[in-house]
């Protein structure tokens, strides 16, 4: 049963990444990972295979402010932090990779905060 769930999740993520590859036009992707207790985001340049910027609710500067990393406020802080770090690294235009997650709740909060902080996608 768990294998079937994992396979479906990988299928959804792969379907999303194939669409992203078609429309990316060389832009890095903003990839997110969401667990039940934390959320993290990375800006990845797939051509070079390098992570250009990252942020997580587990980071020390995030941990002292937030009571927990599993709410929309923490996701918004992570979105703002990853956008600031990406802009500092010279990246302004990205393509959003939501993985196998629905664009709702914490995922949407992270994306909106990254847009507000200056990332364009």
Secondary structure as the mmCIF struct_conf table of DSSP 4:
data_model
#
loop_
_struct_conf.conf_type_id
_struct_conf.id
_struct_conf.beg_label_comp_id
_struct_conf.beg_label_asym_id
_struct_conf.beg_label_seq_id
_struct_conf.end_label_comp_id
_struct_conf.end_label_asym_id
_struct_conf.end_label_seq_id
HELX_RH_AL_P HELX_RH_AL_P1 UNK A 2 UNK A 23
TURN_TY1_P TURN_TY1_P1 UNK A 25 UNK A 26
STRN STRN1 UNK A 28 UNK A 34
BEND BEND1 UNK A 36 UNK A 37
STRN STRN2 UNK A 39 UNK A 45
TURN_TY1_P TURN_TY1_P2 UNK A 46 UNK A 49
STRN STRN3 UNK A 50 UNK A 56
TURN_TY1_P TURN_TY1_P3 UNK A 57 UNK A 58
BEND BEND2 UNK A 59 UNK A 59
HELX_RH_AL_P HELX_RH_AL_P2 UNK A 60 UNK A 63
TURN_TY1_P TURN_TY1_P4 UNK A 64 UNK A 65
BEND BEND3 UNK A 67 UNK A 67
BEND BEND4 UNK A 69 UNK A 71
HELX_RH_AL_P HELX_RH_AL_P3 UNK A 72 UNK A 88
TURN_TY1_P TURN_TY1_P5 UNK A 89 UNK A 90
STRN STRN4 UNK A 93 UNK A 93
STRN STRN5 UNK A 94 UNK A 97
TURN_TY1_P TURN_TY1_P6 UNK A 99 UNK A 100
BEND BEND5 UNK A 101 UNK A 101
BEND BEND6 UNK A 103 UNK A 104
TURN_TY1_P TURN_TY1_P7 UNK A 105 UNK A 105
HELX_RH_AL_P HELX_RH_AL_P4 UNK A 106 UNK A 116
TURN_TY1_P TURN_TY1_P8 UNK A 117 UNK A 118
STRN STRN6 UNK A 120 UNK A 120
#
